[in-house]
Amino acid sequence: MRALIQRVSSARATVNDAVTGEIGNGLVVFVCAMKGDTEKESEWLAHKIVNLRIFRGDADRMNRSLVDVGGSALIVSQFTLAAETKGNRPGFSTAAPPDEGKRLYENFSANVSTLGVAVANGVFGADMWVELATTVL
């Protein structure tokens, strides 16, 4: 699985003018399941992201995790993280098939939640509008 994370002070995902997920302080996690990924990769990635020490703590050092700061996660499916960009037209053949991708996306969200983080979601496979605001966190 691949993920792109962004620290945020707030974020939300909208589909067809309806908010599907919204958070305050925390992380936006764009996630993509790759061919051959299993629940094992999903669990590992969830644990890794939740425990990354990327939030400021004492002496203005980045030494606190998402759990430490009581942050939330907005998890959004993003198949373009599988892009192969050798030429001018990206290919996505390394992404997991949609049914498998959705299952692993949902599994990843459940794993993050199980690790004590409040989770909000986008809609798998939908065209989403993702808004995020960042400040010095």
SVG drawing of the C-alpha trace seen along z (x, -y; Angstrom):
<svg xmlns="http://www.w3.org/2000/svg" viewBox="-25 -28 38 39">
<polyline fill="none" stroke="black" stroke-width="0.4" points="0.0,0.0 1.1,-3.6 0.1,-6.6 0.6,-10.4 0.0,-12.2 -0.5,-15.8 -0.7,-17.4 -3.8,-19.6 -5.7,-21.9 -8.9,-20.9 -10.0,-19.0 -13.1,-17.6 -14.1,-15.5 -17.2,-16.3 -19.0,-14.3 -21.8,-15.9 -22.0,-18.8 -22.4,-16.5 -19.7,-16.3 -18.7,-12.7 -15.9,-13.2 -14.6,-16.1 -11.8,-16.4 -10.1,-19.0 -6.4,-18.7 -4.8,-15.6 -3.8,-14.0 -5.3,-13.7 -4.2,-10.3 -4.5,-9.6 -4.1,-5.8 -3.8,-3.4 -3.8,0.4 -1.3,2.0 -1.6,5.3 -0.5,8.1 -1.2,6.1 -3.0,7.9 -4.4,7.1 -0.9,7.5 0.3,4.4 -2.8,2.5 -2.2,3.2 1.5,2.3 0.8,-1.0 -2.0,-2.0 0.4,-1.3 3.2,-3.2 1.2,-6.3 -0.6,-6.5 2.7,-6.3 4.8,-8.6 6.3,-11.3 5.5,-14.2 3.7,-16.7 5.4,-19.3 5.9,-18.7 8.4,-19.9 11.0,-22.4 9.2,-22.7 10.5,-19.4 8.5,-16.9 8.3,-14.1 4.5,-13.5 2.3,-11.1 -1.2,-11.4 -2.3,-9.4 -0.2,-11.6 -1.9,-14.8 -5.4,-13.3 -5.7,-14.0 -8.1,-12.5 -7.5,-11.1 -9.4,-11.8 -8.8,-8.8 -9.3,-9.2 -8.8,-6.6 -6.4,-7.8 -5.5,-5.4 -3.2,-7.9 -0.6,-7.1 0.0,-4.0 0.9,-6.0 3.7,-4.8 5.0,-8.0 7.6,-6.7 6.0,-8.6 3.6,-11.4 0.5,-9.4 0.5,-7.7 -0.4,-4.1 -2.2,-2.6 -1.7,1.1 0.1,1.6 -3.0,0.5 -5.1,3.2 -8.4,4.0 -11.3,1.8 -13.0,4.5 -9.7,5.5 -8.7,1.8 -12.0,1.0 -11.6,3.9 -8.1,2.9 -9.1,-0.8 -11.8,0.1 -9.5,2.4 -6.9,-0.3 -9.6,-2.7 -10.7,-0.1 -7.1,0.5 -6.5,-3.2 -9.6,-3.4 -8.7,-0.3 -5.4,-2.1 -7.4,-4.8 -7.7,-7.4 -11.0,-9.0 -11.5,-8.4 -13.5,-10.2 -13.6,-8.9 -14.1,-10.0 -16.0,-7.7 -14.0,-5.0 -13.9,-5.6 -15.9,-8.8 -14.9,-12.1 -14.2,-14.1 -13.4,-17.6 -10.9,-17.5 -10.2,-20.7 -7.5,-21.0 -6.1,-23.8 -2.7,-23.7 -1.1,-25.9 2.0,-25.4 1.1,-22.3"/>
</svg>
